[in-house]
Amino acid sequence: MSDNEREARDEYHTMSELYEHRLALSSALFNYLSDLHLSFTAGDGPYIIKSKKHHDGSMFDGYFVVVMNSPVGLISYHYKLEHWELFKIPEVESVPWPYDGHTSQDVVKRLLAL
């Protein structure tokens, strides 16, 4: 994202501020749900994880992924490695679930369906 895009504004916030809010909200949600020890995927271990590798072993340079395997489908976000410690959730070698093709719009729909 260029500096101009990062500082693009709506009436109230820059893109940087909105990204910070997304990071804070997703880390708070994932940490909270992980602390509840819920199991949407009985027998498959934790249903919320963080990993430096996708299911296929790939990853974007300098990033990691957080994934929730929920009853309505996978919900995932990628963040820079500098934010790793914000997520107090189980770390795994690679994501245990294959990518299901979800888009950003799917993630919004799935979050609202929880």
Backbone as a printed PyTorch tensor [residue, N CA C, xyz], in Angstrom:
tensor([[[  0.8490,  -1.1640,   0.0000],
         [  0.0000,   0.0000,   0.0000],
         [  0.8990,   1.2320,   0.0000]],

        [[  0.6630,   2.1630,  -0.8990],
         [  1.4730,   3.3770,  -0.9750],
         [  1.1060,   4.3270,   0.1640]],

        [[  1.9800,   5.3070,   0.4150],
         [  1.6950,   6.3000,   1.4630],
         [  0.4110,   7.0560,   1.1630]],

        [[  0.1690,   7.3610,  -0.1180],
         [ -1.0690,   8.0670,  -0.4810],
         [ -2.2930,   7.2170,  -0.1910]],

        [[ -2.2380,   5.9170,  -0.5160],
         [ -3.3640,   5.0250,  -0.2300],
         [ -3.5590,   4.8600,   1.2670]],

        [[ -2.4400,   4.7320,   1.9970],
         [ -2.5030,   4.5300,   3.4350],
         [ -3.1430,   5.7300,   4.1220]],

        [[ -2.9340,   6.9040,   3.5610],
         [ -3.4700,   8.1020,   4.1800],
         [ -4.7460,   8.6000,   3.5030]],

        [[ -5.2890,   7.8080,   2.5800],
         [ -6.5860,   8.1430,   2.0000],
         [ -7.5820,   8.2290,   3.1490]],

        [[ -8.5430,   9.1050,   3.0220],
         [ -9.4580,   9.3780,   4.1360],
         [-10.9080,   9.1810,   3.7130]],

        [[-11.7130,   8.7900,   4.7080],
         [-13.1410,   8.9960,   4.5590],
         [-13.3910,  10.2780,   5.3420]],

        [[-14.5550,  10.4890,   5.8260],
         [-14.8150,  11.7200,   6.5680],
         [-14.1220,  11.7660,   7.9250]],

        [[-13.7220,  10.5980,   8.4510],
         [-13.2480,  10.5470,   9.8220],
         [-11.8970,   9.8830,  10.0220]],

        [[-11.5240,   8.8980,   9.1740],
         [-10.3460,   8.0780,   9.4250],
         [ -9.4640,   7.9320,   8.1930]],

        [[ -8.1740,   7.7280,   8.4530],
         [ -7.2640,   7.3590,   7.3730],
         [ -7.3150,   5.8460,   7.2100]],

        [[ -6.7830,   5.3580,   6.1010],
         [ -6.7000,   3.9090,   5.8960],
         [ -5.8250,   3.2850,   6.9790]],

        [[ -4.7690,   3.9640,   7.3940],
         [ -3.8960,   3.4510,   8.4570],
         [ -4.6750,   3.2470,   9.7460]],

        [[ -5.5200,   4.2230,  10.0850],
         [ -6.3280,   4.1000,  11.3060],
         [ -7.2970,   2.9270,  11.1980]],

        [[ -7.9260,   2.7740,  10.0540],
         [ -8.8710,   1.6740,   9.8750],
         [ -8.1630,   0.3250,   9.9520]],

        [[ -6.9520,   0.2300,   9.4040],
         [ -6.1780,  -1.0020,   9.4980],
         [ -5.8290,  -1.2930,  10.9550]],

        [[ -5.4480,  -0.2620,  11.7200],
         [ -5.1500,  -0.4470,  13.1490],
         [ -6.3790,  -0.9420,  13.9000]],

        [[ -7.5430,  -0.4160,  13.5650],
         [ -8.7870,  -0.8570,  14.2000],
         [ -9.0650,  -2.3230,  13.8550]],

        [[ -8.8750,  -2.7000,  12.5890],
         [ -9.0720,  -4.0870,  12.1570],
         [ -8.1450,  -5.0200,  12.9300]],

        [[ -6.8870,  -4.6260,  13.0730],
         [ -5.9140,  -5.4140,  13.8200],
         [ -6.3420,  -5.5580,  15.2800]],

        [[ -6.7170,  -4.4620,  15.9050],
         [ -7.1120,  -4.4970,  17.3140],
         [ -8.3740,  -5.3310,  17.5140]],

        [[ -9.3670,  -5.1380,  16.6660],
         [-10.6200,  -5.8890,  16.7960],
         [-10.4170,  -7.3800,  16.5470]],

        [[ -9.6660,  -7.7300,  15.5130],
         [ -9.4900,  -9.1560,  15.2260],
         [ -8.6330,  -9.8280,  16.2910]],

        [[ -7.6050,  -9.1570,  16.8030],
         [ -6.8080,  -9.7830,  17.8620],
         [ -7.6360,  -9.9320,  19.1320]],

        [[ -8.4350,  -8.9370,  19.4700],
         [ -9.2880,  -9.0370,  20.6650],
         [-10.2920, -10.1830,  20.5140]],

        [[-10.9390, -10.2810,  19.3600],
         [-11.9300, -11.3380,  19.1310],
         [-11.2910, -12.7160,  19.1540]],

        [[-10.2140, -12.9010,  18.4110],
         [ -9.5730, -14.2110,  18.3440],
         [ -9.0190, -14.6130,  19.7080]],

        [[ -8.4070, -13.6740,  20.4220],
         [ -7.8720, -13.9750,  21.7570],
         [ -9.0000, -14.3590,  22.7140]],

        [[-10.0830, -13.6100,  22.6910],
         [-11.2190, -13.8740,  23.5800],
         [-11.8290, -15.2510,  23.2950]],

        [[-12.1120, -15.5140,  22.0270],
         [-12.7210, -16.7990,  21.6850],
         [-11.7740, -17.9620,  21.9690]],

        [[-10.5000, -17.7690,  21.7230],
         [ -9.5300, -18.8210,  22.0150],
         [ -9.4700, -19.0960,  23.5210]],

        [[ -9.5540, -18.0390,  24.3270],
         [ -9.5470, -18.1980,  25.7830],
         [-10.7500, -18.9720,  26.2950]],

        [[-11.8660, -18.9230,  25.5540],
         [-13.0650, -19.6580,  25.9570],
         [-12.9130, -21.1550,  25.7270]],

        [[-11.8950, -21.5470,  24.9790],
         [-11.6240, -22.9580,  24.6640],
         [-12.8070, -23.6230,  23.9810]],

        [[-13.4610, -22.8720,  23.1060],
         [-14.5540, -23.4510,  22.3250],
         [-13.9670, -24.3970,  21.2910]],

        [[-14.7330, -25.3610,  20.8880],
         [-14.2620, -26.2740,  19.8530],
         [-15.3330, -26.4300,  18.7860]],

        [[-15.1840, -25.6670,  17.7100],
         [-16.0970, -25.8010,  16.5750],
         [-15.7380, -27.0280,  15.7550]],

        [[-14.5100, -27.5150,  15.8890],
         [-14.0490, -28.6420,  15.0760],
         [-13.5600, -29.7350,  16.0160]],

        [[-14.4800, -30.4030,  16.6550],
         [-14.1400, -31.4160,  17.6560],
         [-13.1450, -32.4210,  17.1020]],

        [[-12.1060, -32.6680,  17.8700],
         [-11.1040, -33.6490,  17.4920],
         [ -9.9830, -33.1150,  16.6240]],

        [[-10.1310, -31.9130,  16.1110],
         [ -9.1080, -31.3430,  15.2320],
         [ -8.1890, -30.3690,  15.9620]],

        [[ -8.2410, -30.3250,  17.2750],
         [ -7.4020, -29.3840,  18.0080],
         [ -8.0070, -28.0060,  18.0460]],

        [[ -7.1810, -26.9950,  18.2810],
         [ -7.7200, -25.6300,  18.4070],
         [ -8.4190, -25.1850,  17.1220]],

        [[ -9.4650, -24.4190,  17.2730],
         [-10.1740, -23.9380,  16.0960],
         [ -9.7370, -22.5440,  15.7020]],

        [[ -8.8970, -21.9040,  16.5320],
         [ -8.2970, -20.6110,  16.1990],
         [ -6.7900, -20.7880,  16.3290]],

        [[ -6.0700, -20.4250,  15.2620],
         [ -4.6140, -20.6180,  15.2750],
         [ -3.9270, -19.4430,  14.5890]],

        [[ -2.6100, -19.3790,  14.8070],
         [ -1.7690, -18.4870,  14.0180],
         [ -0.6320, -19.3230,  13.4650]],

        [[ -0.1690, -18.9500,  12.2720],
         [  0.8900, -19.7230,  11.6310],
         [  1.6840, -18.8510,  10.6720]],

        [[  2.9280, -19.2200,  10.4950],
         [  3.7920, -18.5430,   9.5310],
         [  3.7630, -19.2580,   8.1810]],

        [[  2.8900, -20.2770,   8.0730],
         [  2.7360, -21.0110,   6.8060],
         [  1.2680, -21.3340,   6.5570]],

        [[  0.8510, -21.1710,   5.3120],
         [ -0.4670, -21.6300,   4.8950],
         [ -0.4900, -23.1580,   4.9140]],

        [[ -1.6570, -23.7120,   4.6740],
         [ -1.8260, -25.1660,   4.6120],
         [ -0.8560, -25.8080,   3.6080]],

        [[ -0.6120, -25.1080,   2.4780],
         [  0.2650, -25.6510,   1.4320],
         [  1.7430, -25.3340,   1.6600]],

        [[  2.0810, -24.7080,   2.8030],
         [  3.4640, -24.3950,   3.1270],
         [  3.9350, -23.0420,   2.6370]],

        [[  3.1240, -22.3260,   1.8760],
         [  3.5070, -21.0130,   1.3650],
         [  3.2100, -19.9210,   2.3970]],

        [[  3.7310, -18.7290,   2.1760],
         [  3.3830, -17.5430,   2.9710],
         [  3.9580, -16.3230,   2.2680]],

        [[  3.3250, -15.1840,   2.4740],
         [  3.8080, -13.9060,   1.9590],
         [  4.9930, -13.4750,   2.8120]],

        [[  6.0430, -12.9510,   2.1900],
         [  7.2390, -12.5260,   2.9230],
         [  6.8850, -11.5120,   4.0040]],

        [[  7.3180, -11.8090,   5.2430],
         [  7.1250, -10.8840,   6.3490],
         [  5.7480, -10.9160,   6.9800]],

        [[  4.9490, -11.9160,   6.6520],
         [  3.5770, -11.9960,   7.1600],
         [  3.3090, -13.3370,   7.8470]],

        [[  2.2120, -13.3720,   8.5920],
         [  1.6590, -14.5960,   9.1500],
         [  0.1560, -14.5380,   8.9720]],

        [[ -0.5120, -15.6490,   9.2500],
         [ -1.9570, -15.7130,   9.0950],
         [ -2.5840, -16.1580,  10.4110]],

        [[ -3.7430, -15.5880,  10.7160],
         [ -4.5790, -16.0660,  11.8150],
         [ -5.8460, -16.6230,  11.1760]],

        [[ -6.2880, -17.7820,  11.6860],
         [ -7.4270, -18.4630,  11.0630],
         [ -8.3600, -18.9980,  12.1370]],

        [[ -9.6570, -18.7880,  11.9200],
         [-10.6910, -19.4030,  12.7450],
         [-11.4560, -20.3820,  11.8550]],

        [[-11.5550, -21.6250,  12.2960],
         [-12.3580, -22.6220,  11.6020],
         [-13.7150, -22.6410,  12.2980]],

        [[-14.6500, -21.8610,  11.7740],
         [-15.9440, -21.6710,  12.4320],
         [-17.0260, -22.5300,  11.7850]],

        [[-18.1930, -22.6260,  12.4120],
         [-19.2940, -23.3940,  11.8230],
         [-19.7510, -22.8570,  10.4750]],

        [[-19.4530, -21.5860,  10.1880],
         [-19.8800, -20.9890,   8.9130],
         [-18.7420, -20.9160,   7.8980]],

        [[-17.5790, -21.4750,   8.2410],
         [-16.4470, -21.4900,   7.3190],
         [-15.2160, -20.8230,   7.9050]],

        [[-14.1290, -20.8750,   7.1520],
         [-12.8780, -20.2700,   7.6070],
         [-12.9660, -18.7440,   7.5960]],

        [[-12.3510, -18.1340,   8.6020],
         [-12.2220, -16.6860,   8.7060],
         [-10.7430, -16.4360,   8.9360]],

        [[-10.1130, -15.6770,   8.0440],
         [ -8.6740, -15.4910,   8.1770],
         [ -8.2540, -14.0660,   7.8530]],

        [[ -7.1300, -13.7010,   8.4520],
         [ -6.4990, -12.4070,   8.1930],
         [ -4.9910, -12.6130,   8.1520]],

        [[ -4.3170, -11.8520,   7.3090],
         [ -2.8600, -11.8330,   7.2750],
         [ -2.3800, -10.5490,   7.9420]],

        [[ -1.3250, -10.6770,   8.7120],
         [ -0.7190,  -9.5180,   9.3810],
         [  0.7920,  -9.5990,   9.2850]],

        [[  1.4340,  -8.4450,   9.4210],
         [  2.8950,  -8.3930,   9.4300],
         [  3.4200,  -9.0960,  10.6790]],

        [[  4.5830,  -9.7250,  10.5360],
         [  5.1900, -10.4630,  11.6470],
         [  5.3770,  -9.6070,  12.8920]],

        [[  5.5140,  -8.3110,  12.7360],
         [  5.6840,  -7.4330,  13.9000],
         [  4.4650,  -7.4620,  14.8370]],

        [[  3.3360,  -7.9600,  14.3420],
         [  2.1070,  -8.0260,  15.1490],
         [  1.8560,  -9.4130,  15.7420]],

        [[  2.7760, -10.3290,  15.5680],
         [  2.6450, -11.7200,  16.0140],
         [  2.2160, -11.8200,  17.4660]],

        [[  2.8490, -11.0780,  18.3510],
         [  2.6090, -11.1960,  19.7920],
         [  1.2520, -10.6620,  20.2310]],

        [[  0.5640,  -9.9130,  19.3880],
         [ -0.7760,  -9.4310,  19.7430],
         [ -1.7870, -10.5690,  19.8080]],

        [[ -1.5030, -11.6370,  19.0930],
         [ -2.4210, -12.7750,  19.0320],
         [ -1.9540, -13.8360,  20.0140]],

        [[ -2.6530, -13.9460,  21.1420],
         [ -2.3390, -14.9130,  22.2140],
         [ -3.1320, -16.1870,  21.9730]],

        [[ -2.8970, -16.7850,  20.8120],
         [ -3.6420, -17.9570,  20.3680],
         [ -2.6430, -19.0560,  20.0140]],

        [[ -3.1020, -20.2970,  19.9150],
         [ -2.1720, -21.3810,  19.6030],
         [ -1.4200, -21.1590,  18.2860]],

        [[ -0.1270, -21.4250,  18.3380],
         [  0.7290, -21.3590,  17.1540],
         [  0.8900, -22.7690,  16.5940]],

        [[  0.7530, -22.8990,  15.2870],
         [  0.9590, -24.1890,  14.6380],
         [  1.9670, -24.0310,  13.5040]],

        [[  2.5880, -25.1400,  13.1330],
         [  3.6030, -25.1260,  12.0640],
         [  3.0260, -24.6250,  10.7470]],

        [[  1.8480, -25.1350,  10.3810],
         [  1.1450, -24.6650,   9.1840],
         [ -0.3540, -24.7880,   9.4460]],

        [[ -1.1270, -24.0030,   8.7310],
         [ -2.5860, -24.0150,   8.9040],
         [ -3.0920, -25.4360,   8.6410]],

        [[ -3.8550, -26.0090,   9.5660],
         [ -4.3050, -27.3970,   9.3920],
         [ -5.4360, -27.5770,   8.3810]],

        [[ -6.0590, -26.4910,   7.9590],
         [ -7.2030, -26.5820,   7.0550],
         [ -6.8460, -25.9970,   5.6950]],

        [[ -7.2200, -26.6650,   4.6170],
         [ -6.9550, -26.0970,   3.2910],
         [ -7.7900, -24.8370,   3.0730]],

        [[ -7.2410, -23.9160,   2.3140],
         [ -7.9470, -22.6800,   1.9480],
         [ -9.2300, -23.0400,   1.2170]],

        [[-10.3320, -22.4530,   1.6380],
         [-11.6350, -22.7830,   1.0490],
         [-12.0880, -21.7720,  -0.0010]],

        [[-11.1820, -20.8910,  -0.4060],
         [-11.5110, -19.9250,  -1.4470],
         [-12.2150, -18.6760,  -0.9530]],

        [[-12.3220, -18.4900,   0.3720],
         [-13.0720, -17.3440,   0.8910],
         [-12.4270, -16.0160,   0.5000]],

        [[-13.2900, -15.0300,   0.2890],
         [-12.8770, -13.6710,  -0.0700],
         [-13.0820, -12.7640,   1.1350]],

        [[-12.6660, -11.5220,   1.0030],
         [-12.9070, -10.5370,   2.0680],
         [-14.4010, -10.3900,   2.3350]],

        [[-15.1940, -10.4080,   1.2780],
         [-16.6470, -10.3000,   1.4410],
         [-17.2000, -11.5160,   2.1690]],

        [[-16.6530, -12.7020,   1.8860],
         [-17.0830, -13.9080,   2.5910],
         [-16.7740, -13.8010,   4.0700]],

        [[-15.5960, -13.2610,   4.4060],
         [-15.2130, -13.1260,   5.8200],
         [-16.2200, -12.2330,   6.5500]],

        [[-16.6130, -11.1330,   5.9380],
         [-17.6000, -10.2470,   6.5600],
         [-18.9110, -10.9990,   6.7790]],

        [[-19.3900, -11.6970,   5.7540],
         [-20.6370, -12.4560,   5.8770],
         [-20.5300, -13.5250,   6.9760]],

        [[-19.3900, -14.2000,   7.0290],
         [-19.2080, -15.2530,   8.0240],
         [-19.1370, -14.6820,   9.4360]],

        [[-18.4610, -13.5710,   9.5960],
         [-18.4090, -12.9320,  10.9180],
         [-19.8110, -12.5320,  11.3720]],

        [[-20.5820, -11.9680,  10.4790],
         [-21.9400, -11.5510,  10.8370],
         [-22.8630, -12.7270,  11.0910]],

        [[-22.5290, -13.8910,  10.5510],
         [-23.3560, -15.0950,  10.7330],
         [-23.0290, -15.8470,  12.0300]],

        [[-21.9260, -15.5030,  12.6860],
         [-21.5620, -16.2100,  13.9360],
         [-22.5580, -15.9180,  15.0380]]])
